[in-house]
C-alpha cells in the first residue's frame, strides 16, 4: 500500500496535479483509492457510465475504440478524465497491457477539491465537448486508415494467390519463383505451367510502378493468360492477347513489361518474345555462357495492334533460366548505389551449378545483404528454372 506521502509525491509529478497546493494535494491523496489490475484486465468499458479518474502509478494500458487500439499510456498519465467533467458514457475502453497499479479518484471527490466554481464547471463542459469531438474525428481517421490497411492486406493475399503455390517439378525440369511487392500490393507477376505435347511455359510481368493500379492490371493479365492457354499457348498468340487487355483496360500511362518463354521438351527448343522486360538469362551448360534474352519489342500498352515476333533457341538438359524484375537490379544500398546488372551476372556465374531453389535463395541472400535494410521502392521477383 502507498502512504499518503508517497501518493502526494506521485500526484505532484502528474500534469493534472502539478500546480495543486500541497495542503489540497494531501486531501486528494487521502481520498484517492489504490487499485490494481492484472494484464489484459479491463479498467472500464466503452459505453458504460464513467464516474472516476484513474492515474497510472505503475504499468501500461491501451485505449481501444470500437476494438481498434488508439494509443498506449503509462506511468504518470491519467485515464477517464472525461468522467470527472460530465456523466456521459465512456468514449473508449481501457485495457491493461501489464499488471497495473493506479489511483482512483471519483467525480464527486474531484469536484469537491477542484471544481467549486460553477463558472469553472461550465468551461470544463465546453472543453469536454471539444475534446470529445476531436477524439471522434481522430477515431474516424484511425478507422479509415485501418480499413485501408485491411484492404491492402486482402489485396496482397489475392495477389499472392495468383502466383504458383509450389515449385514445378517435371521430369528433369525444376522451376522455383519468388515475388515480394514493394508496397503491399505490386505490379510484378510470374507464372509457370505445363502444357500439352511436352511443352512448358514461363511468364514474367512487370507493370510500371506498384500499388493497386499495378496489381489490378497484373490480375487482369493473369485472367487473360488462363483463358488464352486453353485455346492457343503459342508465343505468337499469347503476347498479342495480353497486350490487348493492357491497351483496353489500363490507363494510357500504365505500361507492362512482359517476357514469355515456351519450352518444347521434345525438340529441346525455347521460343520467346520479350516486350520491354529486363532480359532473362539463358545459361548454357555446354558452353558455360550466359545469354540475355533481350527485348524484341516495346512494352504492352503502347500499341493495341502490335505484332510480337518470336525468337527460337536450342537448349540442352541442364541449362538454366533466370528471370528477374527490375526491382532486383535497381535495389539500392545505403550509399544509393544500385545492385546492378553486372553484379547479378557475376553472382549467377559463380552459383549457377546450384539447384534451382538454392540459386534463387542465393540471389535473394546477396540482394538482402547488399541493401543493408534500405527500404526498396520496386517489387522484387526472381524465377529460376533448371531445364
N, C-alpha and C positions, 0 to 999 in steps of 0.2 A: 504493500500500500504506500502511496505517496503521502508525505507530510504536507501540511499547509505551506511551509516554506518552499518545499520542492515544487508544489503546484504554482505558487506565486512566481518562482524563478522561471518556470516553463511558460506561464501566461505572459510574463513580461517580454519574452523572446518572440512572441507571435505578433503579426501585423495588427490583429484585431485589438489586442490589449496593451500594445507597447506604450501608449500615452496615458493609460489609466493611472490615476494616483495610487500610491501603494496602499492607502487605507481602504480604498474601494476594491483594489485588487485582492486584498485579503478576504473581503466579503464574498467576492466571486469564487475564490478558491475554496471557501468554506462550504458553499452550496453545490459546487461542481462535483458531480459524482464520477468515480473512476469505473470504467467499463472495459472489458476485454472481449475480443472476438478471435476465433480460430480462422486460419487461412481458408478462403472460399466461402466463409460465412457472410451473410448479407447484413449490413448495418441497418439499412432501410430500403424500401421497395418503391420504385416509380409508381405514382398514382395514389399512394397512401397519404393520409393526413400527417403533416410534419409538425412537431411541437418542440424540437430540440436541436441545438447545435452540437457538433462533435469536433473536438480538437485532437489531432493525432499526436500522441506522445512518442510512440514507437511503432514502426512497421509501415506498410504501404497499402493503399486501397486503389481501386479503379472505379471510375464513374461510367455507367452504362446508360445509353438512351436507346430504347427500342432494341435492346440486346447488342448494340454497337458500342464498342469502347470509345469514349470521348477523350479521356485523359487519365493520368495516374497522379495521385497525390501522396505525399509522405509526411514525415515528422515535422511538426510546427505549422501545418496547414489545417484549415478548417473546412468542415463539410456541413451541408444542410443549413447554411446561414439564412436562406430564404425563409425557413420555418420560424426564425426569430422576428421576421418583419410582417408576415401575414400568415393566414391559415390555409393557403392554397395547397393543393396536393403536391407531393414531392415531384420535382421535374426530372429526376434521374434516379437510378438505382446505384447504391454504393456497395461494393463487394470487397472483402479483404483479400489482398494478394498474398499477404503473410499474416502471421499472428499479430494482432493489433492490441495496443494499449491506448486508450483515449479518455478524455474528459468530456462529460456530457453536461450541457447547460440548457435548461428548458427555457421556453419563450417567456414564461412568467418571471423566472429568475433574471433573465436578461433585461426585461422591461423594468424591473424593479430598480436595477442599478444603472442602466444606461439610457433608457427611453422614458424619463419622467415627463418630458415636454411633448404636448400634443403636436406642436409645430414640427418637432424632430420626427415624430411618428409619420406625419404627412409627407415629409421629404423622403423618408425611408420607403414609404409606399410607392412614391413616384420612381425612385431609384430601382425598387424591386421590379416594377412593371417593365422598366427599360432593360434591366438585366435579363429578365425572363424572355423578352422579345429578342434580345441579342443572342441568347442561348438557343432559342428556336431557330433563328437564322443559321447559327453555327451548326446545329444538328442537321438541318436540312441540307446544308452544303456537304457535311460529312456523309450523310446518307446517299447523296447523289454520287459522291466520289467512290463510295463503297460499291454502288451499283455498277459504275464504270469498271472498277477493278474486277468485279464478278463477271461482267460481260467479257472482259479481256481474258480472264481465266477460262471461261467457257469456249471462247473463240480459239484460244490456244489448244484446248483439249480437242476441239473439232479438227484443227489443222494437223495436230499430231496423229489423229486417227486416219487422216488421208495418206500418211506415209506407210510404207511396208512395215508390218508389225514384227517381222522376223527377217533374218538374213535369208538369202536364196541359195540353196544348195541343190545343184542339179548335175548329175554325173560328176565331172571334174570341175565344174564351174562353181565358184563361191563368190557371192556378192554381198557386201555389207555397207550400210549407209548411216549417216548421222546428219541431223539438222537442229540448229539452235537459233531461233529468232532473236533479233537484237532488242525488240521492244514488245515482248509478249506475243504479238502476232506479227508474222513476217511474210515476205513475198517469195521465199525460196520453197521449192517443191521438187522432190525427186521420186522416181518410181523405177521398179524393175519387175518384169513379168515374163512368164513362159508363154509361148505362142505355138500354134500347130506346126507340124513338119520340122521339128527340132530347131525352131527359131526362138530367140530370146531378145527382149527389148529393154533398153535403159533410156531413161529420160531425166534431164535436169533442167529446171526452170528458175529464172531469177527475175522477178518483177521489180521494176525500178522503185527504189525506196523500200519502206516497210510500214507495217501498220494495217489497219482494217481494209483500206482500199486494195493494197497489195495482196493481202491474204484472201480477199474475196475473189480477185482475179485468178489467183492460183487455184482456188477451189473450182472456179468455172473451167479452168484448163483441165483439171482432174476429171471433171464430169464429161467434158468433151472427149478426152482421151479414152475413157472407159467405153463410151459409145462407139468411137471410131475403130477401136481394136476389134470390135465384134464383126465389122464388115471388111476392113482393109487395114492391115497393120504396116503396110509399106511406108518407107520414109517419104515417098512422093505423095502419099495420101494423108498421113498423119500431120505433117508440117503445115500444109495449107488449111487443114481443118482447124487446127489450133489457132493459126493466125486470124482466121475469120472470126472466131469467138472473141479474140482480143480486140479486133477492129470494131466489132459490132457492139460489144458490151462495155469496154473500157473507155475512160475519157481519153481525149487526144494526147494528153501529156503522159499517160501511163503506158510504158512500153514493157515488153517481156523478152528477155534473152533466153533462148532455148537450144539445147543440143539433144538430138535423138539419135540413138545408135541401135542398129538392128543386127544381131549376130545370127549367122547361119552355121549351125554346128556341123552340118553335113559337108558343106563346101569350105568350111573354115574361112569365112569371109565376114567382114564387118562393113556395114553400109551406114553412112551417117550424113546428116546435114546439121550445120551449126548456124543458128540465127543470132549472131552477135554475142554469143556466150563466150566467157573465158575458155580458151582452148583446153579440152580434156587431153590427157596424156595416154598414149598407147606405148607401153614398154614392150619391146620385142625380145623375147628370151633368147632367140637365136643370135641376133646382132648385138644384144645388150645395149640398145639405144632407146632414147625417149623421143617419141614423135608426137608433137602437138597436133590435135585435130582442129585446125584453125577455122575461124568463122568463114562460111561460104556465102553469107548474105547478111542483110541488115535485120534488126530485131523485129519481132511481131508487133503489130500495131501501127506500122509505118504505111503500108500499102496493102489494101484488102485483097487485091488480085495478084499478089506476089507469087512468083514461081520459085520453088525451092529445089535446086539441083542437088542430087546426092553424090557422094564420093564413096567408092568401094576400095577396101584394103584387105589384103590377106592377113590372117593371124594364125599362130600356132598354139596348140595347147600349152599352157604355162605362161602365156603372155599376160600382161596386167593392164587394166584400165583404171585411171584415176581421174575422177570428175570432181571439181571444186567450184564453189561460187566465189564471186569477187570478195566476199567477206573474209576469205582466208588470206588472199594476197594483200588486201588493204587493211588488215588488222594492224593497229598501232601499238607501240610500246611507250614507255614513259618519256622518251625523247622525241615523240611524234615521228618516229621512223616506221615505215611500213614493213610488214613481214616480207613481202615481195615475191615475185615470180622466181628469181634466181635462187633464193634460199629454199623455196619449196622444191625446185627441181633437184638441188643438191641433196635434200633430205630424202626425196624419193629414190634417187640413185643409190644412196647408202643403205636404204631399208627395203628395197623392192623385193628381196628374196623372202621377206616375212610373209606369213599367211595374210589373207585379205583383212581379217579383223585386226590383227596386230599392226599391220601397216596403217590402217585407219587410225587406230589408237595412238600410234607413234606420231603421226602428223598432228593430232589433237594435243598430245602432250607437249610437243615442241611449240605449238602455237600458243598454248596457255602459258608456258614458261616465258616465251618471248614477250607477251603482252604485260606480264607482271601486274595483273589485276586492273589494268586500264580498261574501263567500260568500252565495249565495241559498239560501233554505230551502224553496222550492217550485219545481216544474217550470215551465219556460217553453215555451209553444207559441204559434206565430203562423202563421196561414194567410191568405194574401191572394189574392183572385180578381178579375181583371178580366173581367166578364161582358158 
